[in-house]
Amino acid sequence: MTYDLINRIAKLHKKDKNISCAAIVRYLRTEKHIKVNTSEFSLYANGIENPPKSELVLSEADKRVTELEEKLKVKKAG
């Protein structure tokens, strides 16, 4: 499944400078207890690597990004 997270996070970053890929990774680690680092996140989000863990990471990141899009009233890309 494609989430287009990088572009969606970039749009959010224009509205709120505190939102970034690193902030999403921090959320995944602290709130969802998913062990992932920014390099892994980038590889998964760009489709370069696709281990079993990637779907969990991308799915949870998508949920968080969707929450932020709704909160900041940013249209979802696509």
SVG drawing of the C-alpha trace seen along z (x, -y; Angstrom):
<svg xmlns="http://www.w3.org/2000/svg" viewBox="-10 -27 29 37">
<polyline fill="none" stroke="black" stroke-width="0.4" points="0.0,0.0 1.3,-3.5 0.9,-6.2 2.9,-9.1 4.1,-9.9 7.1,-12.0 5.0,-14.5 2.2,-14.6 4.7,-15.3 6.3,-18.0 2.9,-19.7 2.3,-19.5 5.8,-20.9 4.7,-24.0 1.9,-24.6 3.8,-23.5 7.6,-23.5 7.6,-21.0 6.2,-18.3 8.9,-16.3 9.8,-12.7 11.9,-12.8 8.9,-13.8 6.8,-11.0 9.6,-8.5 9.8,-9.9 6.0,-9.4 6.3,-5.8 9.1,-5.0 7.6,-6.7 3.8,-6.3 3.5,-3.1 6.7,-1.4 7.9,-0.6 11.6,-0.4 12.5,-2.3 15.0,-5.0 14.8,-7.9 16.9,-6.0 14.7,-3.0 11.6,-5.1 12.9,-6.9 13.8,-3.6 10.3,-2.2 8.4,-5.4 10.3,-5.6 9.7,-2.0 13.4,-1.1 13.1,1.6 10.1,3.7 10.7,6.0 7.7,7.3 8.1,4.6 7.7,1.8 3.9,2.3 3.4,1.8 5.7,-1.3 4.0,-2.8 0.5,-2.0 1.0,-3.6 2.8,-6.6 -0.2,-7.0 -2.6,-7.1 -0.6,-9.8 -0.2,-11.9 -3.9,-11.6 -4.6,-12.8 -2.3,-15.8 -3.8,-16.6 -7.3,-16.7 -6.1,-18.8 -4.3,-21.3 -6.9,-21.1 -4.4,-20.1 -5.7,-18.2 -4.4,-14.7 -2.2,-14.4 -3.6,-12.5"/>
</svg>
